[in-house]
């Protein structure tokens, strides 16, 4: 006996016009709908950060570039219609007697601060990897300079380094050392602001490097110790190479931050005396806002040069790191 099987008829529903349509949409249509929904969701997440970058990064950069290419006065700054002068503001800045000292101070301030912050932060991070009583409390106390507002930190260091009543000079007098004019001497003003900046930057290096050290598996150090490596050999040949990615991002972020430090220097010395602690950041502010007759164009030009310096230093450092990572 032959039994014929027949597929059940497709269920259809009459629409308002009487035409029949399938109850379930085809798979291709569902896939296209899912893609459209996914794209709209991606744009929904991307739009806020795009608006933020345009409003707070792209537009200020464009505005600063426009300021540096025009001759702005107070009137034209308010009402617009400033004369386009091309690169004249940059030429004015490059031939200014303050340019070379400010460039040198910026480089010295940045490199010395980075070296000391990273070295001391690394030493403290290695120290705190040892488990001992009150280690958590001490590590938390080291975060205080990082948590304080910069105006408070700079004002505190101005008081500590005061030539007449500062604690530092008082301690030096007890040791039989002559007082030092930390903030009023051209020989010591840059050193003073570097000391304050290093003190503020050490906690950041400590936190990031300590997290990197905690991420290294302990058995690697144990294997190196079994092979007879000393403590210094284990650090230099095992720990430091494994910590290279964390060190790279720490130094890069510190570089970008240190190049644009303004408030510490301005509060402590205002770039003086005799421009002995003037950097590009303080010079740009003084040109644009610190003079009775502000020079908006040259001030913006100095700010753009500072941005170029940050980009160049960052690219150089990234290139060096890539070469070191290649076998």
Secondary structure, 3 states (H helix, E strand, C coil): CCCCCCCCCCCEEECCCCCEEECCCCHHHHHHHHHHHHHHHHHHHHHHHHHHHHHHHHHHHHHHHHHHCEECCHHHHHHCCCEECCCHHHHHHHCCCHHHHHHHHHHHHHHHHHHHHHHHHHHHHHHHCCCCCCHHHHHHHCCHHHHCCHHHHHHHHHHHCCCCCCHHHHHHHHCCCCCCCCCCCCCCHHHHHHHHHHHHHHHHHHHHHHHHHHCCCHHHHHHHHHCCCCHHHHHHHHHHHHCHHHHHHHHHHHHHHHHCCCHHHHHHCCCCCCCCCCCHHHHHHHHHHHCCCCCHHHHHHHHHHHHHHHHHHHHHHHHHHHHHHCC
